């Protein structure tokens, strides 16, 4: 089976990374690179010890999380692509020294800081607060681009210009020192978003890094190949299935593109897919990874914290929407293959499934994670057990290879395996620190936005506006919420887009009568879908880079392939049973009709169902899909009936010539 070479995969991965973050990532000299690598390892190890072994005061842990992360970000990313990329500039060392000072301030005076939260801050608190805000914005700019700092600066500016604004934007004003200390405290930078980032997110990012080191991602790709590679349009279906499996551990659209796209996109092109279509299929499938339990996008952990519910509840609620998403993706892949006359891969190119299942033990960390989560343990403890299971598997694999393949004696095999395990653990910890940096920055910066909303009361005024908008037409208010989430997600990572939209829009939806879980899941879903929504569609652009296709062509096709999935949030808004909220029979019935609905919508979008659909039949098919989506027994029966009639007519009622 022809695969891309490791060098090509590394080059592709770097190219995708440059699309997601600024291209000013440093390539440091060996001594500096090693120092920052070990700092990254210590950074992740610190979190694991604090979360699993020896808890410490959050007043200390959260500043360490943000500003040691900032030290790594300032060291690994240059201020500009024109800066020297092989060393750390003098001004960066100055900023790093300030980060050390911020951490020392919180670590050495934690009790005093907590006391002054009630009595009022002193001059040192204010100086540290201003410095912390400035450094955080620069950290965010370097690791996540300009959009997030600009949004934060607009909200900060609102604190001071609000008294001169008209109408609903007016507020009475806040003294600047009070604003600084509020935003640099537990209601701002070190608030809910950083709390989630420093516990759940860092552990799950590390868990994903360990799984990657154990080559679980490669196993998921091979398993998808063995399961569906033979089917018509097999390479596209492999992309869908592998992304759904890998999404369960990555929680990132771009990470999915890197992990599976470097393999599936060339395979699709060899099978006859044009570059834009190959990239679009992978982008759409990869985007759904952030919706796939058990490890949904990082925003899902923030959702659980904001709603005050166990993450297990979010996990269960996310299962059906994720299934509907991938049903729609699979339907699009199948219909496109039918239209284009594309076939599957020869059996000779596919992995041997029985032999492949000998590596099924690579699934065990994921199964342990799910079982532990559903047993009621905290998510970061579940991730810790998953990491422990992965370490055991890696050690057993290394030892078995030395004993039975290399034929080493037991002592030599043990020593060699332990050394290899140590190197693998270090690589996983270093990888976890690299992957966490952007999330650390955007979560802390989102805390600034949340702090401004709480300080000025602007969130309540947005809620009033939304309530007035949705008073007579609730669907209009939901559409407004979807647009806000999509627009935010075009400029910032999904986590930040969800956090900001949830703070601004969700209270209004809840006051309008929408169930809190439904409101937050609706916003989260559209924040995720922003990755394939032009004009700025990160997943589509990343996949286009891999496929060597056009950015706009890939984005528009991804939008088309994902069209059915854009209806899924409206499904669970109209029928919360789709979030597993209700009796079991009702859930099964809703899933069945919703599944038929997304397939019919895919047929209408593709213009194909057993044969080509003319415009009137496409309209009828779309209407049937909407009827299945509306949660009423009569409309479900009508929609299914129309779908059956259309399929029978296309299949048997007239002759057709497939394209």
C-alpha positions as CSV (number, residue, x, y, z in Angstrom):
1,X,0.0,0.0,0.0
2,X,1.5,3.3,-1.1
3,X,2.0,5.7,1.7
4,X,3.5,9.2,1.9
5,X,7.1,9.1,3.3
6,X,7.8,10.3,6.9
7,X,9.6,13.3,5.5
8,X,6.7,14.2,3.3
9,X,4.3,13.8,6.2
10,X,6.5,16.0,8.4
11,X,6.6,18.7,5.7
12,X,2.9,18.5,5.2
13,X,2.3,18.7,9.0
14,X,4.5,21.8,9.3
15,X,2.7,23.4,6.3
16,X,-0.7,22.9,8.0
17,X,0.6,24.2,11.3
18,X,1.8,27.4,9.6
19,X,-1.8,27.8,8.3
20,X,-3.2,27.5,11.8
21,X,-0.7,29.7,13.7
22,X,1.7,32.4,12.6
23,X,4.6,31.4,10.5
24,X,7.1,32.9,13.0
25,X,7.7,29.6,14.8
26,X,11.4,29.5,15.8
27,X,13.9,26.8,14.9
28,X,16.2,27.3,17.9
29,X,19.8,26.3,18.2
30,X,20.3,22.9,19.8
31,X,21.1,24.2,23.4
32,X,18.1,26.6,23.5
33,X,15.8,24.1,21.8
34,X,16.7,21.5,24.4
35,X,16.1,23.9,27.2
36,X,12.7,24.9,26.0
37,X,11.8,21.2,25.3
38,X,12.7,20.3,28.9
39,X,10.7,23.3,30.2
40,X,7.7,22.0,28.1
41,X,8.1,18.5,29.6
42,X,8.3,20.0,33.1
43,X,5.2,22.2,32.3
44,X,3.0,19.2,31.5
45,X,4.5,17.0,34.3
46,X,3.7,19.8,36.8
47,X,0.0,19.7,35.8
48,X,-0.1,15.9,36.0
49,X,1.4,16.0,39.5
50,X,-0.9,18.8,40.7
51,X,-4.0,17.2,39.3
52,X,-3.4,13.6,40.1
53,X,-1.0,13.5,43.1
54,X,-0.5,16.8,45.1
55,X,-3.1,19.5,44.5
56,X,-2.1,23.1,45.2
57,X,-4.0,26.4,45.6
58,X,-5.6,27.5,42.3
59,X,-4.3,31.1,43.1
60,X,-0.8,29.6,42.3
61,X,-1.6,26.9,39.8
62,X,-3.5,29.1,37.3
63,X,-0.8,31.8,37.0
64,X,1.8,29.0,36.6
65,X,-0.4,27.5,33.9
66,X,-0.8,30.8,31.9
67,X,2.6,32.4,32.4
68,X,4.9,29.4,32.2
69,X,2.9,28.6,29.1
70,X,3.7,32.2,28.0
71,X,7.4,31.6,28.6
72,X,7.2,28.7,26.2
73,X,5.2,30.7,23.7
74,X,7.5,33.7,23.8
75,X,10.5,31.4,23.4
76,X,9.2,29.2,20.6
77,X,7.4,31.9,18.6
78,X,9.2,35.0,17.3
79,X,7.5,38.5,17.4
80,X,7.6,38.6,13.6
81,X,8.6,36.3,10.7
82,X,11.4,38.9,10.0
83,X,12.9,38.3,13.4
84,X,15.8,35.9,13.8
85,X,14.3,32.4,14.2
86,X,17.3,30.6,15.6
87,X,17.6,32.5,18.9
88,X,15.5,34.3,21.4
89,X,15.6,38.1,21.1
90,X,16.6,40.3,24.0
91,X,13.2,41.8,24.4
92,X,11.7,38.3,24.6
93,X,14.1,37.5,27.5
94,X,12.8,40.7,29.1
95,X,9.2,39.5,28.7
96,X,10.1,36.1,30.0
97,X,11.7,37.7,33.1
98,X,8.4,39.5,33.6
99,X,6.5,36.2,33.3
100,X,8.8,34.8,36.0
101,X,8.0,37.8,38.1
102,X,4.2,37.4,37.7
103,X,4.4,33.7,38.7
104,X,6.6,34.7,41.7
105,X,4.1,37.4,42.7
106,X,1.2,34.9,42.9
107,X,3.3,32.0,44.4
108,X,4.9,34.0,47.2
109,X,1.9,36.1,48.1
110,X,-1.1,33.9,47.4
111,X,-2.7,34.5,50.9
112,X,-2.2,38.3,50.6
113,X,-3.7,38.4,47.1
114,X,-6.8,36.5,48.3
115,X,-7.2,38.8,51.2
116,X,-6.8,41.9,49.0
117,X,-9.5,40.6,46.7
118,X,-11.9,41.8,49.5
119,X,-9.9,44.8,50.9
120,X,-8.6,46.3,47.7
121,X,-5.4,45.8,45.7
122,X,-2.1,47.6,46.3
123,X,0.2,49.2,43.8
124,X,2.2,46.0,43.2
125,X,-1.1,44.2,42.3
126,X,-1.9,46.9,39.7
127,X,1.6,46.8,38.1
128,X,1.5,43.0,37.9
129,X,-2.0,43.2,36.5
130,X,-1.1,45.6,33.7
131,X,2.0,43.5,32.9
132,X,0.0,40.3,32.9
133,X,-2.6,41.7,30.5
134,X,0.0,43.0,28.0
135,X,2.1,39.8,28.0
136,X,-1.0,37.6,27.6
137,X,-2.2,39.6,24.6
138,X,1.3,39.2,23.0
139,X,1.3,35.5,23.9
140,X,-2.1,35.0,22.3
141,X,-1.0,37.0,19.2
142,X,2.1,34.9,18.6
143,X,0.4,31.5,19.1
144,X,-3.2,32.1,17.8
145,X,-2.9,35.1,15.4
146,X,-4.2,38.7,15.6
147,X,-8.0,38.1,15.8
148,X,-8.2,37.0,19.5
149,X,-6.1,39.9,20.9
150,X,-8.1,42.4,18.8
151,X,-11.4,41.1,20.1
152,X,-10.0,41.3,23.7
153,X,-8.7,44.9,23.1
154,X,-12.1,45.9,21.7
155,X,-13.8,44.7,24.9
156,X,-11.2,46.4,27.1
157,X,-11.7,49.6,25.2
158,X,-15.4,49.3,25.8
159,X,-14.8,49.5,29.6
160,X,-13.5,53.1,29.1
161,X,-15.7,54.3,26.2
162,X,-19.0,52.8,27.4
163,X,-20.1,55.9,29.4
164,X,-20.1,57.8,26.1
165,X,-22.0,55.2,24.0
166,X,-25.7,55.4,23.3
167,X,-28.6,53.1,24.0
168,X,-28.0,49.5,25.2
169,X,-24.2,49.9,24.9
170,X,-24.1,52.5,27.7
171,X,-22.6,51.7,31.1
172,X,-21.7,54.0,34.0
173,X,-18.0,53.4,33.8
174,X,-15.3,51.6,35.8
175,X,-12.1,53.2,37.3
176,X,-9.1,51.9,35.4
177,X,-7.3,50.4,38.4
178,X,-10.4,48.5,39.4
179,X,-10.8,47.3,35.8
180,X,-7.1,46.1,35.6
181,X,-7.3,44.2,38.9
182,X,-10.6,42.7,38.0
183,X,-9.4,41.5,34.6
184,X,-6.1,40.2,36.0
185,X,-7.9,38.2,38.7
186,X,-10.2,35.2,39.2
187,X,-13.0,36.9,37.2
188,X,-10.8,37.5,34.2
189,X,-7.6,35.9,33.1
190,X,-7.7,33.3,35.9
191,X,-11.5,32.6,35.7
192,X,-13.5,29.7,34.4
193,X,-11.8,29.3,31.0
194,X,-8.3,29.1,32.6
195,X,-9.7,26.8,35.3
196,X,-10.8,24.4,32.5
197,X,-7.6,24.9,30.5
198,X,-5.4,24.1,33.5
199,X,-7.3,20.9,34.4
200,X,-9.3,19.1,31.8
201,X,-7.8,20.5,28.6
202,X,-4.2,20.1,29.4
203,X,-4.8,16.5,30.5
204,X,-6.7,15.5,27.4
205,X,-4.2,17.2,25.1
206,X,-1.5,15.2,26.8
207,X,-3.6,12.0,26.5
208,X,-3.9,12.6,22.8
209,X,-0.1,13.2,22.5
210,X,0.5,9.8,24.3
211,X,-1.9,8.1,21.9
212,X,-0.1,9.6,18.9
213,X,3.2,8.4,20.3
214,X,1.8,4.9,20.7
215,X,0.8,5.0,17.0
216,X,-2.9,4.7,17.7
217,X,-3.6,7.3,15.0
218,X,-2.0,5.1,12.4
219,X,-4.0,2.1,13.6
220,X,-7.3,4.1,13.3
221,X,-6.4,5.0,9.7
222,X,-5.5,1.3,8.9
223,X,-8.7,0.1,10.5
224,X,-10.8,2.6,8.5
225,X,-9.1,1.3,5.4
226,X,-9.9,-2.3,6.2
227,X,-13.5,-1.5,7.0
228,X,-14.6,0.7,4.1
229,X,-11.7,1.1,1.7
230,X,-13.2,-1.5,-0.7
231,X,-16.6,0.4,-1.0
232,X,-17.4,2.8,-3.8
233,X,-15.6,6.0,-3.2
234,X,-13.7,4.1,-0.6
235,X,-10.9,6.6,0.0
236,X,-13.4,9.3,0.9
237,X,-15.2,7.0,3.2
238,X,-11.9,6.1,4.8
239,X,-11.4,9.8,5.5
240,X,-14.9,10.0,7.1
241,X,-14.4,6.9,9.3
242,X,-10.8,7.6,10.3
243,X,-11.6,11.2,11.2
244,X,-14.6,10.1,13.3
245,X,-12.3,7.7,15.3
246,X,-9.3,10.0,15.5
247,X,-11.5,12.9,16.4
248,X,-12.4,11.0,19.6
249,X,-8.9,11.8,20.8
250,X,-7.7,14.9,19.0
251,X,-10.6,17.3,19.4
252,X,-9.1,19.6,16.7
253,X,-10.1,20.0,13.0
254,X,-6.6,20.9,11.9
255,X,-5.0,18.1,14.0
256,X,-7.4,15.7,12.2
257,X,-6.3,17.1,8.8
258,X,-2.7,16.5,9.7
259,X,-3.2,13.1,11.2
260,X,-5.4,11.5,8.5
261,X,-5.3,13.9,5.6
262,X,-1.7,13.3,4.8
263,X,-2.7,9.7,4.2
264,X,-6.3,9.9,2.8
265,X,-6.0,13.0,0.5
266,X,-3.3,11.4,-1.8
267,X,-5.3,8.2,-1.7
268,X,-8.5,10.0,-2.8
269,X,-6.6,11.8,-5.6
270,X,-5.3,8.4,-6.9
271,X,-8.8,7.1,-6.9
272,X,-10.0,9.9,-9.2
273,X,-11.0,12.7,-6.9
274,X,-10.0,16.2,-8.0
275,X,-7.8,18.1,-5.5
276,X,-10.6,20.4,-4.3
277,X,-13.0,17.6,-3.7
278,X,-10.4,15.5,-1.9
279,X,-9.5,18.4,0.4
280,X,-13.2,19.2,1.0
281,X,-14.1,15.7,2.1
282,X,-11.2,15.6,4.5
283,X,-11.9,19.1,5.9
284,X,-15.6,18.2,6.5
285,X,-14.8,14.9,8.1
286,X,-12.0,16.4,10.2
287,X,-14.2,19.2,11.5
288,X,-16.6,16.7,13.0
289,X,-13.8,15.3,15.2
290,X,-14.4,18.2,17.6
291,X,-18.0,17.0,18.0
292,X,-17.1,13.3,18.6
293,X,-17.1,12.0,22.1
294,X,-15.4,11.0,24.3
295,X,-13.0,13.9,23.8
296,X,-14.9,16.7,22.1
297,X,-13.4,20.1,21.4
298,X,-11.9,21.9,24.3
299,X,-15.0,24.1,24.4
300,X,-17.0,21.1,25.7
301,X,-15.1,21.2,28.9
302,X,-15.8,24.9,29.3
303,X,-19.5,24.1,28.6
304,X,-19.6,21.6,31.4
305,X,-18.0,24.1,33.8
306,X,-20.3,27.0,32.8
307,X,-23.4,24.8,33.1
308,X,-22.3,23.3,36.3
309,X,-22.9,19.8,35.1
310,X,-20.6,16.7,35.0
311,X,-18.6,16.4,31.7
312,X,-20.3,13.0,31.3
313,X,-23.6,14.7,30.7
314,X,-22.0,16.8,27.8
315,X,-20.4,13.6,26.5
316,X,-23.7,11.7,26.4
317,X,-25.5,14.7,24.9
318,X,-22.9,15.0,22.1
319,X,-23.2,11.4,20.9
320,X,-26.3,11.7,18.7
321,X,-25.3,15.0,17.0
322,X,-21.9,13.5,16.2
323,X,-23.5,10.4,14.7
324,X,-25.9,12.5,12.6
325,X,-22.9,14.6,11.5
326,X,-21.0,11.6,10.3
327,X,-24.1,10.0,8.7
328,X,-24.4,13.1,6.6
329,X,-20.7,13.1,5.7
330,X,-20.8,9.4,4.7
331,X,-24.0,10.0,2.6
332,X,-22.3,12.9,0.8
333,X,-19.2,10.7,0.1
334,X,-21.4,7.8,-1.2
335,X,-23.5,10.1,-3.4
336,X,-20.5,11.8,-4.9
337,X,-19.0,8.5,-5.7
338,X,-22.2,7.4,-7.4
339,X,-22.4,10.5,-9.5
340,X,-18.8,10.4,-10.5
341,X,-18.6,6.6,-11.0
342,X,-15.8,6.2,-8.5
343,X,-14.9,2.8,-7.2
344,X,-13.2,1.4,-4.1
345,X,-9.6,0.3,-3.7
346,X,-8.5,-3.2,-4.7
347,X,-8.5,-5.7,-1.9
348,X,-4.8,-6.2,-2.5
349,X,-4.1,-2.6,-1.3
350,X,-6.2,-2.9,1.9
351,X,-4.9,-4.1,5.3
352,X,-5.7,-7.6,6.4
353,X,-8.5,-7.1,8.9
354,X,-7.9,-10.2,11.0
355,X,-4.2,-9.4,11.2
356,X,-5.0,-5.8,11.9
357,X,-7.2,-6.7,14.8
358,X,-4.1,-8.1,16.6
359,X,-3.4,-4.4,17.2
360,X,-6.8,-3.7,18.7
361,X,-5.2,-3.4,22.1
362,X,-4.4,0.2,21.0
363,X,-8.1,0.9,21.6
364,X,-7.8,0.0,25.2
365,X,-6.7,3.4,26.6
366,X,-9.7,4.9,24.8
367,X,-12.1,2.3,26.2
368,X,-10.6,2.8,29.7
369,X,-11.2,6.5,29.3
370,X,-14.8,6.0,28.4
371,X,-15.5,3.5,31.1
372,X,-13.9,5.7,33.8
373,X,-15.8,8.8,32.6
374,X,-19.1,7.0,32.6
375,X,-18.3,5.7,36.1
376,X,-18.4,9.2,37.4
377,X,-14.8,10.0,37.9
378,X,-13.5,13.5,37.0
379,X,-12.4,13.9,33.4
380,X,-8.8,14.7,34.2
381,X,-8.5,11.6,36.4
382,X,-10.0,9.5,33.5
383,X,-7.4,11.1,31.2
384,X,-4.7,10.2,33.7
385,X,-5.8,6.5,33.7
386,X,-5.8,6.6,29.9
387,X,-2.3,7.9,29.9
388,X,-1.2,5.2,32.4
389,X,-2.8,2.5,30.1
390,X,-1.0,4.0,27.1
391,X,2.4,3.8,28.9
392,X,1.8,0.2,29.9
393,X,0.9,-0.7,26.3
394,X,4.0,1.1,24.9
395,X,6.2,-0.7,27.4
396,X,4.7,-4.1,26.6
397,X,5.1,-3.4,22.9
398,X,8.7,-2.4,23.2
399,X,9.5,-5.4,25.4
400,X,7.7,-7.9,23.2
401,X,9.6,-6.6,20.1
402,X,12.9,-7.0,21.8
403,X,12.2,-10.5,23.2
404,X,10.4,-12.1,20.2
405,X,11.5,-10.1,17.2
406,X,15.1,-8.9,18.1
407,X,15.7,-12.1,20.2
408,X,17.3,-10.2,23.1
409,X,17.8,-11.8,26.5
410,X,15.4,-10.7,29.3
411,X,17.7,-8.2,31.1
412,X,18.9,-6.5,27.9
413,X,15.3,-6.3,26.7
414,X,14.1,-4.8,29.9
415,X,16.8,-2.2,30.0
416,X,16.4,-1.3,26.3
417,X,12.6,-1.2,26.7
418,X,12.7,1.1,29.7
419,X,15.0,3.5,27.9
420,X,12.8,3.5,24.9
421,X,9.8,4.1,27.1
422,X,11.5,7.0,28.8
423,X,12.2,8.6,25.4
424,X,8.6,8.0,24.3
425,X,7.2,9.5,27.5
426,X,9.4,12.6,27.1
427,X,8.3,12.9,23.5
428,X,4.6,12.7,24.4
429,X,5.0,15.3,27.2
430,X,6.9,17.6,24.9
431,X,4.3,17.1,22.2
432,X,1.5,17.8,24.8
433,X,3.1,21.1,25.8
434,X,3.4,22.2,22.2
435,X,-0.2,21.3,21.4
436,X,-1.5,23.0,24.6
437,X,0.1,26.4,24.1
438,X,-2.5,27.9,21.7
439,X,-5.3,26.6,24.0
440,X,-3.7,28.1,27.1
441,X,-3.4,31.5,25.3
442,X,-6.9,31.6,23.9
443,X,-8.6,30.3,27.1
444,X,-6.9,33.0,29.2
445,X,-7.6,35.7,26.6
446,X,-11.3,34.6,26.5
447,X,-11.2,35.2,30.2
448,X,-10.5,38.8,29.6
449,X,-13.6,39.0,27.4
450,X,-15.7,37.2,30.0
451,X,-14.4,39.6,32.6
452,X,-15.4,42.6,30.7
453,X,-18.9,41.2,30.2
454,X,-19.2,40.6,33.9
455,X,-17.7,44.0,34.8
456,X,-19.9,46.1,32.5
457,X,-23.1,44.1,32.4
458,X,-23.1,44.1,28.6
459,X,-24.0,40.5,28.6
460,X,-27.4,41.2,30.1
461,X,-28.1,43.9,27.5
462,X,-27.2,41.5,24.7
463,X,-29.6,39.0,26.3
464,X,-32.4,41.6,26.3
465,X,-31.8,42.4,22.6
466,X,-31.9,38.7,21.7
467,X,-35.0,38.2,23.8
468,X,-36.8,41.0,21.9
469,X,-35.5,39.6,18.6
470,X,-36.8,36.1,19.4
471,X,-40.0,37.1,21.1
472,X,-42.1,36.5,18.1
473,X,-39.8,34.4,15.9
474,X,-37.6,32.1,18.0
475,X,-35.9,30.6,15.0
476,X,-34.7,34.1,14.0
477,X,-32.9,34.4,17.4
478,X,-31.4,31.0,17.0
479,X,-30.2,31.9,13.5
480,X,-28.7,35.1,14.9
481,X,-26.8,33.0,17.5
482,X,-25.6,30.7,14.8
483,X,-24.3,33.6,12.8
484,X,-22.5,35.1,15.8
485,X,-20.7,31.8,16.5
486,X,-19.8,31.3,12.9
487,X,-18.4,34.8,12.5
488,X,-16.4,34.5,15.7
489,X,-15.1,31.1,14.7
490,X,-13.8,32.4,11.4
491,X,-11.2,34.5,13.2
492,X,-10.3,32.6,16.4
493,X,-10.0,29.0,17.4
494,X,-13.2,27.1,18.2
495,X,-12.6,27.1,22.0
496,X,-12.4,30.9,22.1
497,X,-15.3,31.3,19.6
498,X,-17.5,29.2,21.8
499,X,-16.5,30.8,25.0
500,X,-17.2,34.3,23.7
501,X,-20.4,33.4,22.0
502,X,-21.6,31.5,25.0
503,X,-20.9,34.5,27.3
504,X,-22.7,37.0,24.9
505,X,-25.5,35.0,23.3
506,X,-26.3,32.0,25.5
507,X,-27.9,34.0,28.4
508,X,-30.4,35.5,25.9
509,X,-31.3,32.1,24.5
510,X,-31.8,30.7,27.9
511,X,-34.0,33.7,29.0
512,X,-36.0,33.0,25.8
513,X,-36.9,29.6,27.1
514,X,-34.3,27.5,25.4
515,X,-32.9,24.7,27.6
516,X,-29.4,25.7,28.8
517,X,-27.7,22.5,27.5
518,X,-29.5,23.0,24.1
519,X,-28.4,26.7,23.9
520,X,-24.8,25.9,24.7
521,X,-24.6,22.9,22.4
522,X,-26.2,24.9,19.6
523,X,-23.5,27.6,19.9
524,X,-20.7,25.1,20.3
525,X,-21.8,23.2,17.2
526,X,-21.7,26.3,15.0
527,X,-18.4,27.4,16.5
528,X,-17.0,24.1,15.3
529,X,-18.6,24.4,11.8
530,X,-16.9,27.7,11.3
531,X,-13.8,25.6,10.4
532,X,-15.4,24.9,7.0
533,X,-17.4,28.1,6.6
534,X,-15.9,30.7,4.1
535,X,-14.4,33.2,3.9
536,X,-12.0,32.0,6.7
537,X,-12.3,28.3,6.9
538,X,-9.2,26.9,8.7
539,X,-9.9,23.2,8.1
540,X,-10.7,23.8,4.5
541,X,-7.6,25.9,3.9
542,X,-5.4,23.3,5.6
543,X,-6.9,20.5,3.5
544,X,-6.5,22.5,0.4
545,X,-2.8,22.9,1.2
546,X,-2.4,19.2,1.5
547,X,-4.4,18.5,-1.6
548,X,-2.7,21.3,-3.6
549,X,-6.1,22.6,-4.5
550,X,-7.6,26.1,-4.5
551,X,-8.5,27.6,-1.1
552,X,-11.9,28.9,-2.3
553,X,-12.7,25.8,-4.4
554,X,-12.0,23.5,-1.4
555,X,-13.9,25.8,1.0
556,X,-17.0,26.0,-1.2
557,X,-17.1,22.2,-1.7
558,X,-16.6,21.6,2.0
559,X,-19.5,23.9,2.6
560,X,-21.6,21.9,0.2
561,X,-20.6,18.5,1.7
562,X,-21.3,19.9,5.1
563,X,-24.7,21.5,4.2
564,X,-26.7,18.7,5.8
565,X,-24.7,19.0,9.0
566,X,-25.6,22.7,9.3
567,X,-29.2,21.6,10.0
568,X,-28.3,19.3,12.9
569,X,-28.2,22.0,15.6
570,X,-31.7,23.1,14.5
571,X,-32.8,19.4,14.9
572,X,-31.8,19.2,18.5
573,X,-33.1,22.7,19.1
574,X,-36.6,21.6,17.9
575,X,-36.3,18.2,19.5
576,X,-34.0,18.1,22.5
577,X,-34.5,14.3,22.6
578,X,-31.6,14.3,20.1
579,X,-29.3,15.3,23.0
580,X,-30.4,12.1,24.7
581,X,-32.8,14.0,26.9
582,X,-35.9,11.9,27.2
583,X,-37.3,8.3,27.2
584,X,-35.3,5.7,25.4
585,X,-38.0,4.9,22.8
586,X,-38.4,8.6,22.0
587,X,-34.6,8.9,21.5
588,X,-34.5,6.0,19.1
589,X,-37.4,7.3,17.1
590,X,-35.9,10.8,16.9
591,X,-32.5,9.5,15.8
592,X,-34.1,7.3,13.1
593,X,-36.1,10.1,11.5
594,X,-33.3,12.6,11.9
595,X,-30.9,10.2,10.3
596,X,-33.3,9.8,7.3
597,X,-33.6,13.6,7.3
598,X,-29.9,14.3,6.9
599,X,-29.6,11.6,4.2
600,X,-32.4,13.2,2.3
601,X,-30.9,16.6,2.7
602,X,-27.6,15.2,1.4
603,X,-29.5,13.8,-1.6
604,X,-31.0,17.2,-2.3
605,X,-27.7,19.0,-1.9
606,X,-25.9,16.5,-4.2
607,X,-28.8,16.3,-6.6
608,X,-28.7,12.6,-6.7
609,X,-30.8,9.7,-5.4
610,X,-30.6,6.5,-7.4
611,X,-30.2,8.8,-10.4
612,X,-29.9,12.5,-11.0
613,X,-32.5,14.8,-9.5
614,X,-33.8,17.7,-11.5
615,X,-34.5,21.0,-9.7
616,X,-38.1,20.3,-8.9
617,X,-37.2,16.8,-7.4
618,X,-34.3,18.4,-5.5
619,X,-36.8,20.8,-3.9
620,X,-39.2,18.0,-3.1
621,X,-36.3,16.0,-1.6
622,X,-35.2,19.0,0.5
623,X,-38.8,19.5,1.7
624,X,-39.0,15.8,2.7
625,X,-35.8,16.2,4.6
626,X,-37.2,19.2,6.5
627,X,-40.3,17.2,7.3
628,X,-38.2,14.5,8.8
629,X,-36.3,17.0,10.8
630,X,-39.4,18.7,12.3
631,X,-40.2,16.7,15.5
632,X,-43.8,15.7,14.6
633,X,-45.1,12.2,13.9
634,X,-47.2,13.3,10.9
635,X,-44.4,15.3,9.3
636,X,-42.0,12.4,9.8
637,X,-44.3,10.0,8.0
638,X,-44.9,12.5,5.2
639,X,-41.2,13.1,4.8
640,X,-40.3,9.4,4.7
641,X,-43.2,8.7,2.3
642,X,-42.0,11.4,-0.1
643,X,-38.4,10.1,0.2
644,X,-39.6,6.5,-0.7
645,X,-41.6,7.8,-3.7
646,X,-38.7,9.8,-5.0
647,X,-36.2,6.9,-4.6
648,X,-38.6,4.5,-6.3
649,X,-39.2,6.9,-9.1
650,X,-35.5,7.5,-9.7
651,X,-34.6,3.8,-9.4
652,X,-37.4,2.1,-11.2
653,X,-39.8,4.6,-12.7
654,X,-37.6,5.8,-15.5
655,X,-34.3,5.0,-17.2
656,X,-31.3,7.0,-16.1
657,X,-27.7,7.1,-17.1
658,X,-25.4,7.7,-14.2
659,X,-22.7,10.4,-14.8
